[in-house]
Amino acid sequence: MIVAKGAQPGARYTRQMRGICLLLLSLSCAYRPVESSAYAVARAAPSSAGNVRISATRDPPGAEELGIVEAHGSATLEAVISAFRQRVAGMGGDYGRLDVVATKNAVVQESRSYECGSNQTHDETRFVTRANPDGTVSTGTETVSVTTYVSQTCWETRDVEVVTLSVVGRAFRTAREGR
């Protein structure tokens, strides 16, 4: 651990946590759905309606561990932590401890269709009837250029980098009714 210059006594930062914070800040620009799961290690408890506190540095003293919680998605840090928090509350917890914050980068192929039609010019031959100066009518042909729009659908496949943020931790219950 290192101590930041000018920090209050006891304010310690690790290089790893700084790196994670910077990484998570850069990930907060994306938005995609988040999924979560949990594995209970204690008896089932009713969902908690209260606020769920989150910590990445310590277990709450004297708390009952309820289970392991995980949330992941190509989303903002706020969205992933919110899903984690909801899963902790769903287990009856009021405190979530983050044990692991990780990212996974993957390159996937994405296909899309788009309109790629164009104007096309071609020559058409037309029959033309003309009145002559002497009052007679003559029929002939003439060639004219005609431009028409031809609709077409094109497909494109490209490589897209997808970053998935995941958090894994534990759910705790610090306050019990009747305590």
VOBA-1610 file (N, C-alpha, C; in pm, whole numbers, padded with zeros to 5 digits, always signed):
BEGIN
Met+00084-00118+00000Met+00000+00000+00000Met+00088+00124+00000Ile+00036+00230-00058Ile+00107+00356-00055Ile+00015+00460+00005Val+00075+00562+00064Val-00004+00671+00121Val+00007+00790+00028Ala-00107+00847-00009Ala-00106+00964-00097Ala-00053+01084-00022Lys+00032+01165-00086Lys+00085+01285-00023Lys-00029+01378+00011Gly-00023+01434+00130Gly-00125+01529+00172Gly-00255+01464+00215Ala-00256+01332+00224Ala-00380+01262+00262Ala-00399+01271+00412Gln-00522+01263+00455Gln-00555+01260+00597Gln-00494+01134+00657Pro-00460+01135+00786Pro-00409+01012+00849Pro-00509+00898+00830Gly-00459+00784+00792Gly-00546+00668+00774Gly-00604+00657+00633Ala-00590+00759+00550Ala-00643+00754+00414Ala-00541+00686+00325Arg-00562+00560+00295Arg-00467+00484+00215Arg-00531+00442+00084Tyr-00450+00441-00020Tyr-00498+00402-00152Tyr-00403+00298-00208Thr-00455+00199-00272Thr-00368+00102-00339Thr-00363+00136-00486Arg-00256+00101-00549Arg-00244+00124-00693Arg-00351+00047-00768Gln-00380-00071-00721Gln-00482-00154-00788Gln-00618-00085-00783Met-00657-00030-00670Met-00787+00035-00659Met-00793+00160-00746Arg-00683+00235-00754Arg-00681+00352-00843Arg-00701+00309-00988Gly-00630+00202-01027Gly-00645+00152-01164Gly-00786+00105-01192Ile-00845+00037-01095Ile-00983-00009-01112Ile-01077+00110-01126Cys-01058+00211-01043Cys-01144+00330-01050Cys-01133+00397-01187Leu-01013+00410-01239Leu-00997+00471-01371Leu-01060+00386-01479Leu-01043+00255-01468Leu-01103+00165-01565Leu-01254+00173-01559Leu-01309+00172-01441Leu-01454+00177-01426Leu-01510+00310-01473Leu-01438+00416-01450Leu-01481+00546-01500Leu-01487+00546-01652Ser-01389+00485-01717Ser-01391+00480-01863Ser-01503+00391-01915Leu-01541+00291-01838Leu-01649+00202-01881Leu-01786+00264-01861Ser-01796+00370-01785Ser-01927+00424-01751Ser-01996+00493-01868Cys-01935+00495-01984Cys-01995+00557-02102Cys-02089+00462-02176Ala-02073+00334-02156Ala-02155+00237-02230Ala-02283+00207-02154Tyr-02382+00154-02227Tyr-02504+00109-02160Tyr-02558-00015-02230Arg-02575-00118-02155Arg-02638-00241-02201Arg-02701-00307-02080Pro-02793-00401-02102Pro-02858-00467-01989Pro-02760-00539-01897Val-02798-00547-01770Val-02714-00611-01669Val-02787-00734-01616Glu-02713-00840-01591Glu-02768-00962-01533Glu-02698-00986-01399Ser-02767-01057-01310Ser-02707-01088-01181Ser-02753-01225-01134Ser-02679-01281-01039Ser-02715-01409-00981Ser-02665-01413-00838Ala-02714-01510-00762Ala-02673-01523-00622Ala-02676-01669-00583Tyr-02593-01703-00485Tyr-02591-01836-00427Tyr-02597-01819-00276Ala-02707-01862-00216Ala-02727-01846-00072Ala-02647-01948+00006Val-02584-01902+00113Val-02512-01992+00203Val-02577-01992+00341Ala-02682-01914+00359Ala-02757-01908+00485Ala-02903-01932+00456Arg-02982-01945+00561Arg-03126-01969+00543Arg-03189-01852+00468Ala-03296-01882+00397Ala-03366-01780+00319Ala-03420-01673+00412Ala-03413-01549+00367Ala-03463-01435+00444Ala-03550-01351+00353Pro-03647-01278+00411Pro-03729-01191+00327Pro-03645-01079+00268Ser-03688-01030+00154Ser-03616-00922+00086Ser-03607-00800+00177Ser-03497-00730+00164Ser-03475-00608+00241Ser-03527-00489+00163Ala-03604-00404+00230Ala-03657-00284+00165Ala-03568-00164+00193Gly-03472-00179+00282Gly-03386-00067+00320Gly-03272-00045+00223Asn-03191+00052+00255Asn-03075+00087+00174Asn-02966-00019+00191Val-02904-00058+00082Val-02794-00155+00086Val-02664-00078+00072Arg-02581-00085+00176Arg-02449-00021+00170Arg-02352-00112+00096Ile-02256-00052+00028Ile-02157-00126-00049Ile-02018-00087-00001Ser-01931-00187+00013Ser-01793-00163+00051Ser-01703-00254-00031Ala-01584-00206-00059Ala-01486-00288-00130Ala-01365-00313-00042Thr-01372-00272+00085Thr-01254-00281+00170Thr-01268-00368+00293Arg-01390-00390+00344Arg-01400-00468+00467Arg-01537-00535+00481Asp-01536-00644+00559Asp-01660-00710+00596Asp-01721-00633+00712Pro-01853-00629+00721Pro-01915-00560+00834Pro-01897-00641+00962Pro-01858-00577+01072Pro-01835-00653+01196Pro-01966-00710+01250Gly-01962-00835+01293Gly-02076-00899+01355Gly-02193-00928+01263Ala-02173-00924+01133Ala-02283-00945+01039Ala-02293-01092+01000Glu-02411-01132+00957Glu-02434-01268+00910Glu-02415-01270+00758Glu-02329-01360+00711Glu-02308-01373+00567Glu-02423-01453+00507Leu-02485-01396+00403Leu-02603-01458+00342Leu-02569-01537+00216Gly-02468-01495+00141Gly-02435-01566+00019Gly-02345-01487-00073Ile-02321-01546-00187Ile-02234-01487-00289Ile-02323-01423-00394Val-02286-01302-00436Val-02365-01227-00533Val-02275-01186-00648Glu-02331-01188-00768Glu-02256-01153-00889Glu-02347-01071-00979Ala-02289-00968-01042Ala-02362-00890-01144Ala-02265-00860-01257His-02315-00864-01381His-02227-00839-01494His-02307-00783-01612Gly-02237-00714-01698Gly-02299-00664-01820Gly-02210-00562-01888Ser-02243-00532-02011Ser-02173-00427-02085Ser-02248-00297-02056Ala-02227-00246-01937Ala-02305-00133-01887Ala-02216-00041-01806Thr-02276+00062-01752Thr-02202+00154-01667Thr-02175+00087-01533Leu-02076+00137-01463Leu-02047+00088-01329Leu-02169+00106-01240Glu-02235+00219-01252Glu-02354+00247-01172Glu-02462+00141-01194Ala-02484+00100-01317Ala-02586-00001-01347Ala-02548-00138-01291Val-02421-00176-01300Val-02377-00306-01250Val-02385-00308-01097Ile-02342-00201-01031Ile-02350-00193-00885Ile-02495-00192-00841Ser-02582-00125-00916Ser-02725-00123-00883Ser-02784-00264-00888Ala-02748-00343-00989Ala-02797-00481-00999Ala-02742-00565-00883Phe-02616-00543-00847Phe-02555-00611-00733Phe-02632-00576-00605Arg-02657-00448-00587Arg-02729-00399-00469Arg-02870-00461-00461Gln-02940-00467-00574Gln-03074-00525-00577Gln-03071-00674-00542Arg-02971-00744-00589Arg-02960-00887-00560Arg-02931-00908-00411Val-02845-00823-00352Val-02818-00832-00208Val-02948-00810-00129Ala-03023-00708-00166Ala-03150-00679-00100Ala-03248-00795-00117Gly-03248-00858-00235Gly-03335-00972-00261Gly-03305-01091-00172Met-03182-01100-00123Met-03144-01207-00032Met-03172-01171+00113Gly-03221-01048+00136Gly-03248-01003+00273Gly-03131-00928+00334Gly-03033-00894+00253Gly-02915-00825+00304Gly-02928-00675+00303Asp-02842-00611+00383Asp-02836-00465+00385Asp-02692-00414+00369Tyr-02601-00507+00334Tyr-02460-00471+00316Tyr-02402-00562+00211Gly-02337-00506+00110Gly-02271-00583+00006Gly-02122-00557+00006Arg-02045-00661+00007Arg-01899-00650+00004Arg-01852-00690-00135Leu-01784-00599-00204Leu-01728-00630-00337Leu-01593-00697-00317Asp-01580-00820-00364Asp-01454-00892-00354Asp-01373-00882-00483Val-01443-00880-00597Val-01376-00877-00727Val-01449-00781-00820Val-01374-00694-00884Val-01426-00610-00992Val-01337-00640-01112Ala-01398-00686-01220Ala-01318-00729-01335Ala-01383-00685-01466Thr-01302-00681-01569Thr-01353-00652-01702Thr-01306-00763-01796Lys-01385-00783-01899Lys-01349-00879-02002Lys-01372-00811-02137Asn-01270-00810-02217Asn-01280-00753-02351Asn-01292-00867-02451Ala-01386-00853-02541Ala-01404-00953-02646Ala-01435-00882-02776Val-01386-00936-02885Val-01416-00883-03017Val-01520-00976-03079Val-01634-00919-03114Val-01742-00997-03175Val-01775-00937-03311Gln-01830-01021-03397Gln-01871-00971-03528Gln-02016-00925-03520Glu-02040-00808-03572Glu-02173-00749-03573Glu-02214-00724-03718Ser-02332-00771-03754Ser-02381-00751-03890Ser-02495-00651-03889Arg-02504-00576-03994Arg-02614-00481-04006Arg-02648-00464-04153Ser-02772-00428-04179Ser-02814-00399-04316Ser-02835-00249-04328Tyr-02820-00201-04449Tyr-02841-00059-04475Tyr-02882-00039-04620Glu-02949+00071-04644Glu-02993+00107-04779Glu-02872+00155-04857Cys-02849+00094-04972Cys-02734+00134-05053Cys-02773+00149-05200Gly-02898+00188-05221Gly-02944+00208-05359Gly-02873+00326-05424Ser-02899+00340-05553Ser-02833+00449-05626Ser-02920+00491-05745Asn-02887+00608-05797Asn-02951+00655-05919Asn-02882+00590-06038Gln-02962+00538-06127Gln-02906+00477-06247Gln-02969+00543-06369Thr-02884+00574-06466Thr-02930+00638-06589Thr-02919+00538-06704His-03025+00535-06783His-03023+00449-06902His-03097+00522-07015Asp-03073+00477-07135Asp-03138+00538-07251Asp-03266+00463-07284Glu-03370+00539-07314Glu-03497+00480-07356Glu-03531+00534-07494Thr-03584+00449-07575Thr-03631+00490-07707Thr-03782+00507-07699Arg-03831+00622-07748Arg-03974+00652-07742Arg-04026+00678-07883Phe-04150+00644-07901Phe-04217+00681-08025Phe-04276+00820-08005Val-04252+00907-08105Val-04298+01045-08095Val-04382+01077-08219Thr-04495+01141-08195Thr-04579+01187-08306Thr-04567+01338-08311Arg-04534+01390-08433Arg-04514+01534-08448Arg-04605+01588-08559Ala-04646+01710-08536Ala-04722+01779-08642Ala-04622+01854-08729Asn-04626+01827-08856Asn-04536+01895-08950Asn-04594+02032-08986Pro-04510+02124-09040Pro-04559+02256-09076Pro-04668+02255-09184Asp-04670+02152-09264Asp-04772+02147-09369Asp-04902+02085-09320Gly-04910+02052-09185Gly-05032+01998-09128Gly-05037+01848-09123Thr-04939+01783-09182Thr-04938+01637-09177Thr-04874+01593-09045Val-04896+01470-09011Val-04842+01413-08887Val-04739+01309-08926Ser-04625+01313-08855Ser-04523+01211-08879Ser-04490+01142-08745Thr-04456+01018-08753Thr-04420+00940-08635Thr-04274+00901-08649Gly-04203+00913-08538Gly-04061+00878-08537Gly-04020+00829-08399Thr-03895+00807-08385Thr-03843+00764-08255Thr-03735+00860-08213Glu-03719+00870-08081Glu-03609+00948-08026Glu-03556+00876-07903Thr-03430+00896-07872Thr-03367+00834-07756Thr-03343+00943-07652Val-03388+00913-07528Val-03370+01009-07418Val-03305+00935-07300Ser-03231+01013-07220Ser-03171+00957-07098Ser-03272+00968-06984Val-03291+00859-06911Val-03385+00855-06799Val-03308+00809-06674Thr-03324+00884-06564Thr-03259+00849-06438Thr-03365+00800-06340Thr-03341+00683-06282Thr-03432+00627-06182Thr-03352+00582-06060Tyr-03418+00582-05945Tyr-03354+00533-05822Tyr-03382+00385-05810Val-03276+00307-05791Val-03289+00163-05775Val-03252+00130-05630Ser-03353+00085-05554Ser-03332+00051-05414Ser-03257-00081-05403Gln-03167-00088-05303Gln-03091-00209-05281Gln-03053-00215-05133Thr-03052-00333-05077Thr-03011-00352-04938Thr-02874-00417-04936Cys-02782-00356-04862Cys-02647-00410-04849Cys-02627-00457-04705Trp-02533-00547-04687Trp-02499-00600-04556Trp-02354-00571-04525Glu-02327-00543-04399Glu-02192-00515-04355Glu-02166-00596-04229Thr-02051-00657-04221Thr-02008-00727-04100Thr-01878-00661-04057Arg-01876-00627-03926Arg-01756-00561-03875Arg-01724-00613-03736Asp-01599-00601-03697Asp-01555-00641-03563Asp-01583-00527-03467Val-01645-00561-03355Val-01678-00463-03252Val-01624-00513-03119Glu-01556-00425-03045Glu-01507-00463-02914Glu-01618-00445-02811Val-01643-00550-02735Val-01745-00547-02630Val-01673-00564-02497Val-01695-00470-02406Val-01635-00476-02274Val-01744-00513-02174Thr-01721-00619-02099Thr-01815-00663-01997Thr-01754-00636-01860Leu-01828-00566-01778Leu-01786-00536-01642Leu-01857-00633-01550Ser-01784-00692-01455Ser-01848-00782-01360Ser-01799-00753-01220Val-01889-00770-01124Val-01855-00757-00983Val-01902-00883-00913Val-01820-00933-00823Val-01853-01050-00743Val-01826-01013-00598Gly-01918-01050-00512Gly-01900-01019-00371Gly-01993-01102-00286Arg-02013-01055-00164Arg-02094-01128-00068Arg-02202-01038-00012Ala-02315-01099+00022Ala-02427-01029+00085Ala-02423-01055+00235Phe-02448-00950+00312Phe-02450-00961+00458Phe-02578-00899+00513Arg-02619-00946+00631Arg-02727-00883+00705Arg-02665-00831+00834Thr-02666-00698+00849Thr-02607-00637+00969Thr-02712-00605+01073Ala-02835-00578+01032Ala-02941-00541+01126Ala-03052-00646+01118Arg-03095-00695+01231Arg-03205-00791+01236Arg-03319-00731+01315Glu-03442-00770+01279Glu-03558-00724+01355Glu-03550-00785+01494Gly-03586-00705+01592Gly-03589-00752+01729Gly-03452-00750+01795Arg-03351-00700+01728Arg-03217-00696+01785Arg-03199-00574+01869
//
